[in-house]
Amino acid sequence: MSSRIKTFGIIALLGFIAGIIAQLVINYFIPWLVESLPALSNITQYIGAGIAGAIIAIILIIIWAYLTGNKNNRHY
């Protein structure tokens, strides 16, 4: 299997896992946020989705950079 297909497969798998994590975060975070800040109940879904998306995007970029980085420059 070529390295390009492996990379696409890993990114697809990470995206799938990120979607599951985002759904779980939103299911538990939004009800708590609505109870804590009832005035924001109309936009809490968007706030939750934005926060979850930002966190997941950062994690995915860190993982991608680590997996595709130059292995000779790593300091342990």
C-alpha positions as CSV (number, residue, x, y, z in Angstrom):
1,M,0.0,0.0,0.0
2,S,1.5,3.4,-0.9
3,S,2.2,6.0,1.7
4,R,-0.3,8.4,0.2
5,I,-3.2,5.9,0.6
6,K,-2.0,5.2,4.1
7,T,-2.0,8.9,4.9
8,F,-5.5,9.4,3.4
9,G,-6.7,6.4,5.4
10,I,-5.3,7.7,8.7
11,I,-6.8,11.1,8.1
12,A,-10.2,9.6,7.2
13,L,-10.1,7.4,10.4
14,L,-9.1,10.4,12.5
15,G,-11.9,12.5,11.0
16,F,-14.4,9.7,11.7
17,I,-13.2,9.5,15.3
18,A,-13.3,13.3,15.6
19,G,-16.9,13.3,14.5
20,I,-17.8,10.8,17.1
21,I,-16.0,12.8,19.8
22,A,-17.6,16.0,18.6
23,Q,-21.1,14.4,18.9
24,L,-20.4,13.2,22.4
25,V,-19.0,16.5,23.5
26,I,-22.0,18.3,22.1
27,N,-24.5,15.9,23.7
28,Y,-23.0,16.5,27.1
29,F,-21.8,20.0,26.8
30,I,-24.9,21.8,25.4
31,P,-27.3,20.7,28.2
32,W,-24.9,21.8,30.8
33,L,-24.3,25.1,29.0
34,V,-28.1,25.7,28.7
35,E,-28.6,25.1,32.4
36,S,-25.7,27.4,33.3
37,L,-26.5,30.2,30.8
38,P,-30.2,30.1,29.9
39,A,-30.0,33.5,28.2
40,L,-27.8,31.9,25.5
41,S,-30.1,29.0,24.9
42,N,-30.7,30.0,21.3
43,I,-27.1,29.9,20.3
44,T,-25.6,27.3,22.6
45,Q,-25.7,24.6,20.0
46,Y,-23.5,26.8,17.7
47,I,-21.2,27.7,20.6
48,G,-20.8,24.0,21.5
49,A,-20.2,22.9,17.9
50,G,-17.6,25.7,17.4
51,I,-15.7,24.8,20.6
52,A,-15.7,21.1,19.8
53,G,-14.7,21.8,16.2
54,A,-11.8,24.1,17.3
55,I,-10.5,21.6,19.8
56,I,-10.7,18.7,17.4
57,A,-9.1,20.6,14.6
58,I,-6.2,21.5,16.8
59,I,-5.8,17.9,17.9
60,L,-5.9,16.6,14.3
61,I,-3.3,19.2,13.2
62,I,-1.0,18.2,16.0
63,I,-1.4,14.5,15.2
64,W,-0.9,15.1,11.4
65,A,2.2,17.2,12.1
66,Y,3.6,14.5,14.3
67,L,2.9,11.7,11.9
68,T,4.2,13.5,8.8
69,G,7.1,15.3,10.4
70,N,10.8,14.6,9.8
71,K,11.7,11.7,12.1
72,N,15.4,12.7,12.1
73,N,14.6,16.0,13.8
74,R,12.7,14.6,16.7
75,H,14.3,15.2,20.1
76,Y,13.5,12.6,22.8
